[in-house]
Amino acid sequence: LVYKHLPLSQIHPQAIPAAKAAWAAFQQGKFWEYEDALFEQQDNLDEELYLAIAQNLNLDLEQFNRDRISVGAEAAIRDDLKLAQSLAVNGTPFFVLNTEVLQVPLNLSEMESILAKVRS
């Protein structure tokens, strides 16, 4: 599974700062935990929340803050946005399995069925 950021800043003003915070957590091996916490608090996204989640996950806060304002964070998110644009993706979630675009919404059993076909 490869996660790509598609911050829809036109409708979510905190989308890009949240994506940068998640990218910074990834640098310390805590992306999924951080992303789950962001999702649970998606109606409360702000600077205070980003730091609180990082602290709760025992991230190195100095490194976290450096990473999320870094050129690397900017570039990673910009690259993900360019990829989405090249694939004509304009919303989330969006899944591509090998070269097949999967139509959403998918429920768990549909996703499991598709994965089973790929494995066989």
Phi and psi restraints in degrees (range 20) as a CNS / XPLOR table:
assign (resid 1 and name C) (resid 2 and name N)
       (resid 2 and name CA) (resid 2 and name C) 1.0 -117.9 20.0 2
assign (resid 2 and name N) (resid 2 and name CA)
       (resid 2 and name C) (resid 3 and name N) 1.0 126.1 20.0 2
assign (resid 2 and name C) (resid 3 and name N)
       (resid 3 and name CA) (resid 3 and name C) 1.0 -97.5 20.0 2
assign (resid 3 and name N) (resid 3 and name CA)
       (resid 3 and name C) (resid 4 and name N) 1.0 132.9 20.0 2
assign (resid 3 and name C) (resid 4 and name N)
       (resid 4 and name CA) (resid 4 and name C) 1.0 -122.4 20.0 2
assign (resid 4 and name N) (resid 4 and name CA)
       (resid 4 and name C) (resid 5 and name N) 1.0 139.6 20.0 2
assign (resid 4 and name C) (resid 5 and name N)
       (resid 5 and name CA) (resid 5 and name C) 1.0 -81.5 20.0 2
assign (resid 5 and name N) (resid 5 and name CA)
       (resid 5 and name C) (resid 6 and name N) 1.0 137.0 20.0 2
assign (resid 5 and name C) (resid 6 and name N)
       (resid 6 and name CA) (resid 6 and name C) 1.0 -136.5 20.0 2
assign (resid 6 and name N) (resid 6 and name CA)
       (resid 6 and name C) (resid 7 and name N) 1.0 70.6 20.0 2
assign (resid 6 and name C) (resid 7 and name N)
       (resid 7 and name CA) (resid 7 and name C) 1.0 -68.2 20.0 2
assign (resid 7 and name N) (resid 7 and name CA)
       (resid 7 and name C) (resid 8 and name N) 1.0 116.9 20.0 2
assign (resid 7 and name C) (resid 8 and name N)
       (resid 8 and name CA) (resid 8 and name C) 1.0 -91.6 20.0 2
assign (resid 8 and name N) (resid 8 and name CA)
       (resid 8 and name C) (resid 9 and name N) 1.0 76.4 20.0 2
assign (resid 8 and name C) (resid 9 and name N)
       (resid 9 and name CA) (resid 9 and name C) 1.0 -66.9 20.0 2
assign (resid 9 and name N) (resid 9 and name CA)
       (resid 9 and name C) (resid 10 and name N) 1.0 -19.2 20.0 2
assign (resid 9 and name C) (resid 10 and name N)
       (resid 10 and name CA) (resid 10 and name C) 1.0 -65.7 20.0 2
assign (resid 10 and name N) (resid 10 and name CA)
       (resid 10 and name C) (resid 11 and name N) 1.0 -32.0 20.0 2
assign (resid 10 and name C) (resid 11 and name N)
       (resid 11 and name CA) (resid 11 and name C) 1.0 -112.4 20.0 2
assign (resid 11 and name N) (resid 11 and name CA)
       (resid 11 and name C) (resid 12 and name N) 1.0 -13.0 20.0 2
assign (resid 11 and name C) (resid 12 and name N)
       (resid 12 and name CA) (resid 12 and name C) 1.0 -131.3 20.0 2
assign (resid 12 and name N) (resid 12 and name CA)
       (resid 12 and name C) (resid 13 and name N) 1.0 95.6 20.0 2
assign (resid 12 and name C) (resid 13 and name N)
       (resid 13 and name CA) (resid 13 and name C) 1.0 -58.3 20.0 2
assign (resid 13 and name N) (resid 13 and name CA)
       (resid 13 and name C) (resid 14 and name N) 1.0 -24.9 20.0 2
assign (resid 13 and name C) (resid 14 and name N)
       (resid 14 and name CA) (resid 14 and name C) 1.0 -95.2 20.0 2
assign (resid 14 and name N) (resid 14 and name CA)
       (resid 14 and name C) (resid 15 and name N) 1.0 7.5 20.0 2
assign (resid 14 and name C) (resid 15 and name N)
       (resid 15 and name CA) (resid 15 and name C) 1.0 -61.5 20.0 2
assign (resid 15 and name N) (resid 15 and name CA)
       (resid 15 and name C) (resid 16 and name N) 1.0 -46.0 20.0 2
assign (resid 15 and name C) (resid 16 and name N)
       (resid 16 and name CA) (resid 16 and name C) 1.0 -70.5 20.0 2
assign (resid 16 and name N) (resid 16 and name CA)
       (resid 16 and name C) (resid 17 and name N) 1.0 -46.8 20.0 2
assign (resid 16 and name C) (resid 17 and name N)
       (resid 17 and name CA) (resid 17 and name C) 1.0 -58.9 20.0 2
assign (resid 17 and name N) (resid 17 and name CA)
       (resid 17 and name C) (resid 18 and name N) 1.0 -36.8 20.0 2
assign (resid 17 and name C) (resid 18 and name N)
       (resid 18 and name CA) (resid 18 and name C) 1.0 -66.6 20.0 2
assign (resid 18 and name N) (resid 18 and name CA)
       (resid 18 and name C) (resid 19 and name N) 1.0 -41.7 20.0 2
assign (resid 18 and name C) (resid 19 and name N)
       (resid 19 and name CA) (resid 19 and name C) 1.0 -63.2 20.0 2
assign (resid 19 and name N) (resid 19 and name CA)
       (resid 19 and name C) (resid 20 and name N) 1.0 -41.2 20.0 2
assign (resid 19 and name C) (resid 20 and name N)
       (resid 20 and name CA) (resid 20 and name C) 1.0 -65.2 20.0 2
assign (resid 20 and name N) (resid 20 and name CA)
       (resid 20 and name C) (resid 21 and name N) 1.0 -38.7 20.0 2
assign (resid 20 and name C) (resid 21 and name N)
       (resid 21 and name CA) (resid 21 and name C) 1.0 -65.0 20.0 2
assign (resid 21 and name N) (resid 21 and name CA)
       (resid 21 and name C) (resid 22 and name N) 1.0 -43.0 20.0 2
assign (resid 21 and name C) (resid 22 and name N)
       (resid 22 and name CA) (resid 22 and name C) 1.0 -63.7 20.0 2
assign (resid 22 and name N) (resid 22 and name CA)
       (resid 22 and name C) (resid 23 and name N) 1.0 -39.5 20.0 2
assign (resid 22 and name C) (resid 23 and name N)
       (resid 23 and name CA) (resid 23 and name C) 1.0 -62.7 20.0 2
assign (resid 23 and name N) (resid 23 and name CA)
       (resid 23 and name C) (resid 24 and name N) 1.0 -41.1 20.0 2
assign (resid 23 and name C) (resid 24 and name N)
       (resid 24 and name CA) (resid 24 and name C) 1.0 -63.9 20.0 2
assign (resid 24 and name N) (resid 24 and name CA)
       (resid 24 and name C) (resid 25 and name N) 1.0 -38.8 20.0 2
assign (resid 24 and name C) (resid 25 and name N)
       (resid 25 and name CA) (resid 25 and name C) 1.0 -65.0 20.0 2
assign (resid 25 and name N) (resid 25 and name CA)
       (resid 25 and name C) (resid 26 and name N) 1.0 -36.6 20.0 2
assign (resid 25 and name C) (resid 26 and name N)
       (resid 26 and name CA) (resid 26 and name C) 1.0 -58.2 20.0 2
assign (resid 26 and name N) (resid 26 and name CA)
       (resid 26 and name C) (resid 27 and name N) 1.0 -37.3 20.0 2
assign (resid 26 and name C) (resid 27 and name N)
       (resid 27 and name CA) (resid 27 and name C) 1.0 -62.3 20.0 2
assign (resid 27 and name N) (resid 27 and name CA)
       (resid 27 and name C) (resid 28 and name N) 1.0 -20.7 20.0 2
assign (resid 27 and name C) (resid 28 and name N)
       (resid 28 and name CA) (resid 28 and name C) 1.0 -110.1 20.0 2
assign (resid 28 and name N) (resid 28 and name CA)
       (resid 28 and name C) (resid 29 and name N) 1.0 15.4 20.0 2
assign (resid 28 and name C) (resid 29 and name N)
       (resid 29 and name CA) (resid 29 and name C) 1.0 76.0 20.0 2
assign (resid 29 and name N) (resid 29 and name CA)
       (resid 29 and name C) (resid 30 and name N) 1.0 21.9 20.0 2
assign (resid 29 and name C) (resid 30 and name N)
       (resid 30 and name CA) (resid 30 and name C) 1.0 -125.3 20.0 2
assign (resid 30 and name N) (resid 30 and name CA)
       (resid 30 and name C) (resid 31 and name N) 1.0 28.4 20.0 2
assign (resid 30 and name C) (resid 31 and name N)
       (resid 31 and name CA) (resid 31 and name C) 1.0 -57.6 20.0 2
assign (resid 31 and name N) (resid 31 and name CA)
       (resid 31 and name C) (resid 32 and name N) 1.0 -54.3 20.0 2
assign (resid 31 and name C) (resid 32 and name N)
       (resid 32 and name CA) (resid 32 and name C) 1.0 -64.5 20.0 2
assign (resid 32 and name N) (resid 32 and name CA)
       (resid 32 and name C) (resid 33 and name N) 1.0 -39.7 20.0 2
assign (resid 32 and name C) (resid 33 and name N)
       (resid 33 and name CA) (resid 33 and name C) 1.0 -63.1 20.0 2
assign (resid 33 and name N) (resid 33 and name CA)
       (resid 33 and name C) (resid 34 and name N) 1.0 -42.0 20.0 2
assign (resid 33 and name C) (resid 34 and name N)
       (resid 34 and name CA) (resid 34 and name C) 1.0 -66.8 20.0 2
assign (resid 34 and name N) (resid 34 and name CA)
       (resid 34 and name C) (resid 35 and name N) 1.0 -46.2 20.0 2
assign (resid 34 and name C) (resid 35 and name N)
       (resid 35 and name CA) (resid 35 and name C) 1.0 -61.4 20.0 2
assign (resid 35 and name N) (resid 35 and name CA)
       (resid 35 and name C) (resid 36 and name N) 1.0 -41.3 20.0 2
assign (resid 35 and name C) (resid 36 and name N)
       (resid 36 and name CA) (resid 36 and name C) 1.0 -60.2 20.0 2
assign (resid 36 and name N) (resid 36 and name CA)
       (resid 36 and name C) (resid 37 and name N) 1.0 -44.2 20.0 2
assign (resid 36 and name C) (resid 37 and name N)
       (resid 37 and name CA) (resid 37 and name C) 1.0 -64.7 20.0 2
assign (resid 37 and name N) (resid 37 and name CA)
       (resid 37 and name C) (resid 38 and name N) 1.0 -40.5 20.0 2
assign (resid 37 and name C) (resid 38 and name N)
       (resid 38 and name CA) (resid 38 and name C) 1.0 -60.8 20.0 2
assign (resid 38 and name N) (resid 38 and name CA)
       (resid 38 and name C) (resid 39 and name N) 1.0 -44.3 20.0 2
assign (resid 38 and name C) (resid 39 and name N)
       (resid 39 and name CA) (resid 39 and name C) 1.0 -61.9 20.0 2
assign (resid 39 and name N) (resid 39 and name CA)
       (resid 39 and name C) (resid 40 and name N) 1.0 -41.5 20.0 2
assign (resid 39 and name C) (resid 40 and name N)
       (resid 40 and name CA) (resid 40 and name C) 1.0 -63.7 20.0 2
assign (resid 40 and name N) (resid 40 and name CA)
       (resid 40 and name C) (resid 41 and name N) 1.0 -27.9 20.0 2
assign (resid 40 and name C) (resid 41 and name N)
       (resid 41 and name CA) (resid 41 and name C) 1.0 -112.8 20.0 2
assign (resid 41 and name N) (resid 41 and name CA)
       (resid 41 and name C) (resid 42 and name N) 1.0 25.4 20.0 2
assign (resid 41 and name C) (resid 42 and name N)
       (resid 42 and name CA) (resid 42 and name C) 1.0 -59.6 20.0 2
assign (resid 42 and name N) (resid 42 and name CA)
       (resid 42 and name C) (resid 43 and name N) 1.0 -20.0 20.0 2
assign (resid 42 and name C) (resid 43 and name N)
       (resid 43 and name CA) (resid 43 and name C) 1.0 -85.7 20.0 2
assign (resid 43 and name N) (resid 43 and name CA)
       (resid 43 and name C) (resid 44 and name N) 1.0 -3.8 20.0 2
assign (resid 43 and name C) (resid 44 and name N)
       (resid 44 and name CA) (resid 44 and name C) 1.0 -123.8 20.0 2
assign (resid 44 and name N) (resid 44 and name CA)
       (resid 44 and name C) (resid 45 and name N) 1.0 25.8 20.0 2
assign (resid 44 and name C) (resid 45 and name N)
       (resid 45 and name CA) (resid 45 and name C) 1.0 -65.3 20.0 2
assign (resid 45 and name N) (resid 45 and name CA)
       (resid 45 and name C) (resid 46 and name N) 1.0 123.8 20.0 2
assign (resid 45 and name C) (resid 46 and name N)
       (resid 46 and name CA) (resid 46 and name C) 1.0 -167.2 20.0 2
assign (resid 46 and name N) (resid 46 and name CA)
       (resid 46 and name C) (resid 47 and name N) 1.0 175.0 20.0 2
assign (resid 46 and name C) (resid 47 and name N)
       (resid 47 and name CA) (resid 47 and name C) 1.0 -55.8 20.0 2
assign (resid 47 and name N) (resid 47 and name CA)
       (resid 47 and name C) (resid 48 and name N) 1.0 -42.5 20.0 2
assign (resid 47 and name C) (resid 48 and name N)
       (resid 48 and name CA) (resid 48 and name C) 1.0 -60.9 20.0 2
assign (resid 48 and name N) (resid 48 and name CA)
       (resid 48 and name C) (resid 49 and name N) 1.0 -42.9 20.0 2
assign (resid 48 and name C) (resid 49 and name N)
       (resid 49 and name CA) (resid 49 and name C) 1.0 -65.4 20.0 2
assign (resid 49 and name N) (resid 49 and name CA)
       (resid 49 and name C) (resid 50 and name N) 1.0 -43.8 20.0 2
assign (resid 49 and name C) (resid 50 and name N)
       (resid 50 and name CA) (resid 50 and name C) 1.0 -56.5 20.0 2
assign (resid 50 and name N) (resid 50 and name CA)
       (resid 50 and name C) (resid 51 and name N) 1.0 -43.8 20.0 2
assign (resid 50 and name C) (resid 51 and name N)
       (resid 51 and name CA) (resid 51 and name C) 1.0 -71.0 20.0 2
assign (resid 51 and name N) (resid 51 and name CA)
       (resid 51 and name C) (resid 52 and name N) 1.0 -38.7 20.0 2
assign (resid 51 and name C) (resid 52 and name N)
       (resid 52 and name CA) (resid 52 and name C) 1.0 -63.0 20.0 2
assign (resid 52 and name N) (resid 52 and name CA)
       (resid 52 and name C) (resid 53 and name N) 1.0 -43.5 20.0 2
assign (resid 52 and name C) (resid 53 and name N)
       (resid 53 and name CA) (resid 53 and name C) 1.0 -63.2 20.0 2
assign (resid 53 and name N) (resid 53 and name CA)
       (resid 53 and name C) (resid 54 and name N) 1.0 -45.4 20.0 2
assign (resid 53 and name C) (resid 54 and name N)
       (resid 54 and name CA) (resid 54 and name C) 1.0 -58.7 20.0 2
assign (resid 54 and name N) (resid 54 and name CA)
       (resid 54 and name C) (resid 55 and name N) 1.0 -42.4 20.0 2
assign (resid 54 and name C) (resid 55 and name N)
       (resid 55 and name CA) (resid 55 and name C) 1.0 -66.2 20.0 2
assign (resid 55 and name N) (resid 55 and name CA)
       (resid 55 and name C) (resid 56 and name N) 1.0 -44.1 20.0 2
assign (resid 55 and name C) (resid 56 and name N)
       (resid 56 and name CA) (resid 56 and name C) 1.0 -61.4 20.0 2
assign (resid 56 and name N) (resid 56 and name CA)
       (resid 56 and name C) (resid 57 and name N) 1.0 -29.6 20.0 2
assign (resid 56 and name C) (resid 57 and name N)
       (resid 57 and name CA) (resid 57 and name C) 1.0 -90.6 20.0 2
assign (resid 57 and name N) (resid 57 and name CA)
       (resid 57 and name C) (resid 58 and name N) 1.0 7.1 20.0 2
assign (resid 57 and name C) (resid 58 and name N)
       (resid 58 and name CA) (resid 58 and name C) 1.0 58.3 20.0 2
assign (resid 58 and name N) (resid 58 and name CA)
       (resid 58 and name C) (resid 59 and name N) 1.0 37.0 20.0 2
assign (resid 58 and name C) (resid 59 and name N)
       (resid 59 and name CA) (resid 59 and name C) 1.0 -75.8 20.0 2
assign (resid 59 and name N) (resid 59 and name CA)
       (resid 59 and name C) (resid 60 and name N) 1.0 152.9 20.0 2
assign (resid 59 and name C) (resid 60 and name N)
       (resid 60 and name CA) (resid 60 and name C) 1.0 -70.7 20.0 2
assign (resid 60 and name N) (resid 60 and name CA)
       (resid 60 and name C) (resid 61 and name N) 1.0 107.5 20.0 2
assign (resid 60 and name C) (resid 61 and name N)
       (resid 61 and name CA) (resid 61 and name C) 1.0 -65.4 20.0 2
assign (resid 61 and name N) (resid 61 and name CA)
       (resid 61 and name C) (resid 62 and name N) 1.0 -36.0 20.0 2
assign (resid 61 and name C) (resid 62 and name N)
       (resid 62 and name CA) (resid 62 and name C) 1.0 -63.8 20.0 2
assign (resid 62 and name N) (resid 62 and name CA)
       (resid 62 and name C) (resid 63 and name N) 1.0 -45.4 20.0 2
assign (resid 62 and name C) (resid 63 and name N)
       (resid 63 and name CA) (resid 63 and name C) 1.0 -65.1 20.0 2
assign (resid 63 and name N) (resid 63 and name CA)
       (resid 63 and name C) (resid 64 and name N) 1.0 -42.2 20.0 2
assign (resid 63 and name C) (resid 64 and name N)
       (resid 64 and name CA) (resid 64 and name C) 1.0 -56.6 20.0 2
assign (resid 64 and name N) (resid 64 and name CA)
       (resid 64 and name C) (resid 65 and name N) 1.0 -48.0 20.0 2
assign (resid 64 and name C) (resid 65 and name N)
       (resid 65 and name CA) (resid 65 and name C) 1.0 -66.2 20.0 2
assign (resid 65 and name N) (resid 65 and name CA)
       (resid 65 and name C) (resid 66 and name N) 1.0 -38.5 20.0 2
assign (resid 65 and name C) (resid 66 and name N)
       (resid 66 and name CA) (resid 66 and name C) 1.0 -64.2 20.0 2
assign (resid 66 and name N) (resid 66 and name CA)
       (resid 66 and name C) (resid 67 and name N) 1.0 -45.1 20.0 2
assign (resid 66 and name C) (resid 67 and name N)
       (resid 67 and name CA) (resid 67 and name C) 1.0 -64.8 20.0 2
assign (resid 67 and name N) (resid 67 and name CA)
       (resid 67 and name C) (resid 68 and name N) 1.0 -41.0 20.0 2
assign (resid 67 and name C) (resid 68 and name N)
       (resid 68 and name CA) (resid 68 and name C) 1.0 -74.1 20.0 2
assign (resid 68 and name N) (resid 68 and name CA)
       (resid 68 and name C) (resid 69 and name N) 1.0 -16.6 20.0 2
assign (resid 68 and name C) (resid 69 and name N)
       (resid 69 and name CA) (resid 69 and name C) 1.0 -105.0 20.0 2
assign (resid 69 and name N) (resid 69 and name CA)
       (resid 69 and name C) (resid 70 and name N) 1.0 10.3 20.0 2
assign (resid 69 and name C) (resid 70 and name N)
       (resid 70 and name CA) (resid 70 and name C) 1.0 -79.5 20.0 2
assign (resid 70 and name N) (resid 70 and name CA)
       (resid 70 and name C) (resid 71 and name N) 1.0 162.8 20.0 2
assign (resid 70 and name C) (resid 71 and name N)
       (resid 71 and name CA) (resid 71 and name C) 1.0 -61.8 20.0 2
assign (resid 71 and name N) (resid 71 and name CA)
       (resid 71 and name C) (resid 72 and name N) 1.0 -34.2 20.0 2
assign (resid 71 and name C) (resid 72 and name N)
       (resid 72 and name CA) (resid 72 and name C) 1.0 -61.4 20.0 2
assign (resid 72 and name N) (resid 72 and name CA)
       (resid 72 and name C) (resid 73 and name N) 1.0 -42.3 20.0 2
assign (resid 72 and name C) (resid 73 and name N)
       (resid 73 and name CA) (resid 73 and name C) 1.0 -64.0 20.0 2
assign (resid 73 and name N) (resid 73 and name CA)
       (resid 73 and name C) (resid 74 and name N) 1.0 -46.4 20.0 2
assign (resid 73 and name C) (resid 74 and name N)
       (resid 74 and name CA) (resid 74 and name C) 1.0 -56.2 20.0 2
assign (resid 74 and name N) (resid 74 and name CA)
       (resid 74 and name C) (resid 75 and name N) 1.0 -48.9 20.0 2
assign (resid 74 and name C) (resid 75 and name N)
       (resid 75 and name CA) (resid 75 and name C) 1.0 -65.2 20.0 2
assign (resid 75 and name N) (resid 75 and name CA)
       (resid 75 and name C) (resid 76 and name N) 1.0 -42.7 20.0 2
assign (resid 75 and name C) (resid 76 and name N)
       (resid 76 and name CA) (resid 76 and name C) 1.0 -61.9 20.0 2
assign (resid 76 and name N) (resid 76 and name CA)
       (resid 76 and name C) (resid 77 and name N) 1.0 -44.9 20.0 2
assign (resid 76 and name C) (resid 77 and name N)
       (resid 77 and name CA) (resid 77 and name C) 1.0 -70.5 20.0 2
assign (resid 77 and name N) (resid 77 and name CA)
       (resid 77 and name C) (resid 78 and name N) 1.0 -40.3 20.0 2
assign (resid 77 and name C) (resid 78 and name N)
       (resid 78 and name CA) (resid 78 and name C) 1.0 -60.5 20.0 2
assign (resid 78 and name N) (resid 78 and name CA)
       (resid 78 and name C) (resid 79 and name N) 1.0 -42.4 20.0 2
assign (resid 78 and name C) (resid 79 and name N)
       (resid 79 and name CA) (resid 79 and name C) 1.0 -63.8 20.0 2
assign (resid 79 and name N) (resid 79 and name CA)
       (resid 79 and name C) (resid 80 and name N) 1.0 -40.7 20.0 2
assign (resid 79 and name C) (resid 80 and name N)
       (resid 80 and name CA) (resid 80 and name C) 1.0 -63.5 20.0 2
assign (resid 80 and name N) (resid 80 and name CA)
       (resid 80 and name C) (resid 81 and name N) 1.0 -40.7 20.0 2
assign (resid 80 and name C) (resid 81 and name N)
       (resid 81 and name CA) (resid 81 and name C) 1.0 -64.8 20.0 2
assign (resid 81 and name N) (resid 81 and name CA)
       (resid 81 and name C) (resid 82 and name N) 1.0 -39.9 20.0 2
assign (resid 81 and name C) (resid 82 and name N)
       (resid 82 and name CA) (resid 82 and name C) 1.0 -64.2 20.0 2
assign (resid 82 and name N) (resid 82 and name CA)
       (resid 82 and name C) (resid 83 and name N) 1.0 -41.6 20.0 2
assign (resid 82 and name C) (resid 83 and name N)
       (resid 83 and name CA) (resid 83 and name C) 1.0 -62.1 20.0 2
assign (resid 83 and name N) (resid 83 and name CA)
       (resid 83 and name C) (resid 84 and name N) 1.0 -45.2 20.0 2
assign (resid 83 and name C) (resid 84 and name N)
       (resid 84 and name CA) (resid 84 and name C) 1.0 -59.3 20.0 2
assign (resid 84 and name N) (resid 84 and name CA)
       (resid 84 and name C) (resid 85 and name N) 1.0 -42.9 20.0 2
assign (resid 84 and name C) (resid 85 and name N)
       (resid 85 and name CA) (resid 85 and name C) 1.0 -63.2 20.0 2
assign (resid 85 and name N) (resid 85 and name CA)
       (resid 85 and name C) (resid 86 and name N) 1.0 -41.9 20.0 2
assign (resid 85 and name C) (resid 86 and name N)
       (resid 86 and name CA) (resid 86 and name C) 1.0 -66.5 20.0 2
assign (resid 86 and name N) (resid 86 and name CA)
       (resid 86 and name C) (resid 87 and name N) 1.0 -25.7 20.0 2
assign (resid 86 and name C) (resid 87 and name N)
       (resid 87 and name CA) (resid 87 and name C) 1.0 -94.7 20.0 2
assign (resid 87 and name N) (resid 87 and name CA)
       (resid 87 and name C) (resid 88 and name N) 1.0 2.9 20.0 2
assign (resid 87 and name C) (resid 88 and name N)
       (resid 88 and name CA) (resid 88 and name C) 1.0 60.2 20.0 2
assign (resid 88 and name N) (resid 88 and name CA)
       (resid 88 and name C) (resid 89 and name N) 1.0 36.6 20.0 2
assign (resid 88 and name C) (resid 89 and name N)
       (resid 89 and name CA) (resid 89 and name C) 1.0 -89.1 20.0 2
assign (resid 89 and name N) (resid 89 and name CA)
       (resid 89 and name C) (resid 90 and name N) 1.0 128.7 20.0 2
assign (resid 89 and name C) (resid 90 and name N)
       (resid 90 and name CA) (resid 90 and name C) 1.0 -131.1 20.0 2
assign (resid 90 and name N) (resid 90 and name CA)
       (resid 90 and name C) (resid 91 and name N) 1.0 13.4 20.0 2
assign (resid 90 and name C) (resid 91 and name N)
       (resid 91 and name CA) (resid 91 and name C) 1.0 -160.5 20.0 2
assign (resid 91 and name N) (resid 91 and name CA)
       (resid 91 and name C) (resid 92 and name N) 1.0 169.2 20.0 2
assign (resid 91 and name C) (resid 92 and name N)
       (resid 92 and name CA) (resid 92 and name C) 1.0 -129.3 20.0 2
assign (resid 92 and name N) (resid 92 and name CA)
       (resid 92 and name C) (resid 93 and name N) 1.0 156.9 20.0 2
assign (resid 92 and name C) (resid 93 and name N)
       (resid 93 and name CA) (resid 93 and name C) 1.0 -75.0 20.0 2
assign (resid 93 and name N) (resid 93 and name CA)
       (resid 93 and name C) (resid 94 and name N) 1.0 160.3 20.0 2
assign (resid 93 and name C) (resid 94 and name N)
       (resid 94 and name CA) (resid 94 and name C) 1.0 -143.0 20.0 2
assign (resid 94 and name N) (resid 94 and name CA)
       (resid 94 and name C) (resid 95 and name N) 1.0 131.2 20.0 2
assign (resid 94 and name C) (resid 95 and name N)
       (resid 95 and name CA) (resid 95 and name C) 1.0 -124.8 20.0 2
assign (resid 95 and name N) (resid 95 and name CA)
       (resid 95 and name C) (resid 96 and name N) 1.0 137.8 20.0 2
assign (resid 95 and name C) (resid 96 and name N)
       (resid 96 and name CA) (resid 96 and name C) 1.0 -127.3 20.0 2
assign (resid 96 and name N) (resid 96 and name CA)
       (resid 96 and name C) (resid 97 and name N) 1.0 126.6 20.0 2
assign (resid 96 and name C) (resid 97 and name N)
       (resid 97 and name CA) (resid 97 and name C) 1.0 -117.6 20.0 2
assign (resid 97 and name N) (resid 97 and name CA)
       (resid 97 and name C) (resid 98 and name N) 1.0 116.0 20.0 2
assign (resid 97 and name C) (resid 98 and name N)
       (resid 98 and name CA) (resid 98 and name C) 1.0 56.8 20.0 2
assign (resid 98 and name N) (resid 98 and name CA)
       (resid 98 and name C) (resid 99 and name N) 1.0 -109.8 20.0 2
assign (resid 98 and name C) (resid 99 and name N)
       (resid 99 and name CA) (resid 99 and name C) 1.0 -114.3 20.0 2
assign (resid 99 and name N) (resid 99 and name CA)
       (resid 99 and name C) (resid 100 and name N) 1.0 5.9 20.0 2
assign (resid 99 and name C) (resid 100 and name N)
       (resid 100 and name CA) (resid 100 and name C) 1.0 -93.4 20.0 2
assign (resid 100 and name N) (resid 100 and name CA)
       (resid 100 and name C) (resid 101 and name N) 1.0 126.8 20.0 2
assign (resid 100 and name C) (resid 101 and name N)
       (resid 101 and name CA) (resid 101 and name C) 1.0 -80.9 20.0 2
assign (resid 101 and name N) (resid 101 and name CA)
       (resid 101 and name C) (resid 102 and name N) 1.0 126.6 20.0 2
assign (resid 101 and name C) (resid 102 and name N)
       (resid 102 and name CA) (resid 102 and name C) 1.0 -95.6 20.0 2
assign (resid 102 and name N) (resid 102 and name CA)
       (resid 102 and name C) (resid 103 and name N) 1.0 132.1 20.0 2
assign (resid 102 and name C) (resid 103 and name N)
       (resid 103 and name CA) (resid 103 and name C) 1.0 -78.8 20.0 2
assign (resid 103 and name N) (resid 103 and name CA)
       (resid 103 and name C) (resid 104 and name N) 1.0 134.8 20.0 2
assign (resid 103 and name C) (resid 104 and name N)
       (resid 104 and name CA) (resid 104 and name C) 1.0 -109.1 20.0 2
assign (resid 104 and name N) (resid 104 and name CA)
       (resid 104 and name C) (resid 105 and name N) 1.0 152.9 20.0 2
assign (resid 104 and name C) (resid 105 and name N)
       (resid 105 and name CA) (resid 105 and name C) 1.0 -83.2 20.0 2
assign (resid 105 and name N) (resid 105 and name CA)
       (resid 105 and name C) (resid 106 and name N) 1.0 145.5 20.0 2
assign (resid 105 and name C) (resid 106 and name N)
       (resid 106 and name CA) (resid 106 and name C) 1.0 -114.7 20.0 2
assign (resid 106 and name N) (resid 106 and name CA)
       (resid 106 and name C) (resid 107 and name N) 1.0 137.9 20.0 2
assign (resid 106 and name C) (resid 107 and name N)
       (resid 107 and name CA) (resid 107 and name C) 1.0 -92.8 20.0 2
assign (resid 107 and name N) (resid 107 and name CA)
       (resid 107 and name C) (resid 108 and name N) 1.0 172.9 20.0 2
assign (resid 107 and name C) (resid 108 and name N)
       (resid 108 and name CA) (resid 108 and name C) 1.0 -60.3 20.0 2
assign (resid 108 and name N) (resid 108 and name CA)
       (resid 108 and name C) (resid 109 and name N) 1.0 -42.7 20.0 2
assign (resid 108 and name C) (resid 109 and name N)
       (resid 109 and name CA) (resid 109 and name C) 1.0 -65.5 20.0 2
assign (resid 109 and name N) (resid 109 and name CA)
       (resid 109 and name C) (resid 110 and name N) 1.0 -36.4 20.0 2
assign (resid 109 and name C) (resid 110 and name N)
       (resid 110 and name CA) (resid 110 and name C) 1.0 -65.2 20.0 2
assign (resid 110 and name N) (resid 110 and name CA)
       (resid 110 and name C) (resid 111 and name N) 1.0 -43.2 20.0 2
assign (resid 110 and name C) (resid 111 and name N)
       (resid 111 and name CA) (resid 111 and name C) 1.0 -63.7 20.0 2
assign (resid 111 and name N) (resid 111 and name CA)
       (resid 111 and name C) (resid 112 and name N) 1.0 -43.3 20.0 2
assign (resid 111 and name C) (resid 112 and name N)
       (resid 112 and name CA) (resid 112 and name C) 1.0 -62.0 20.0 2
assign (resid 112 and name N) (resid 112 and name CA)
       (resid 112 and name C) (resid 113 and name N) 1.0 -40.3 20.0 2
assign (resid 112 and name C) (resid 113 and name N)
       (resid 113 and name CA) (resid 113 and name C) 1.0 -62.9 20.0 2
assign (resid 113 and name N) (resid 113 and name CA)
       (resid 113 and name C) (resid 114 and name N) 1.0 -44.5 20.0 2
assign (resid 113 and name C) (resid 114 and name N)
       (resid 114 and name CA) (resid 114 and name C) 1.0 -63.1 20.0 2
assign (resid 114 and name N) (resid 114 and name CA)
       (resid 114 and name C) (resid 115 and name N) 1.0 -43.9 20.0 2
assign (resid 114 and name C) (resid 115 and name N)
       (resid 115 and name CA) (resid 115 and name C) 1.0 -64.7 20.0 2
assign (resid 115 and name N) (resid 115 and name CA)
       (resid 115 and name C) (resid 116 and name N) 1.0 -37.8 20.0 2
assign (resid 115 and name C) (resid 116 and name N)
       (resid 116 and name CA) (resid 116 and name C) 1.0 -63.0 20.0 2
assign (resid 116 and name N) (resid 116 and name CA)
       (resid 116 and name C) (resid 117 and name N) 1.0 -40.1 20.0 2
assign (resid 116 and name C) (resid 117 and name N)
       (resid 117 and name CA) (resid 117 and name C) 1.0 -63.4 20.0 2
assign (resid 117 and name N) (resid 117 and name CA)
       (resid 117 and name C) (resid 118 and name N) 1.0 -40.5 20.0 2
assign (resid 117 and name C) (resid 118 and name N)
       (resid 118 and name CA) (resid 118 and name C) 1.0 -66.5 20.0 2
assign (resid 118 and name N) (resid 118 and name CA)
       (resid 118 and name C) (resid 119 and name N) 1.0 -38.4 20.0 2
assign (resid 118 and name C) (resid 119 and name N)
       (resid 119 and name CA) (resid 119 and name C) 1.0 -69.5 20.0 2
assign (resid 119 and name N) (resid 119 and name CA)
       (resid 119 and name C) (resid 120 and name N) 1.0 -28.2 20.0 2
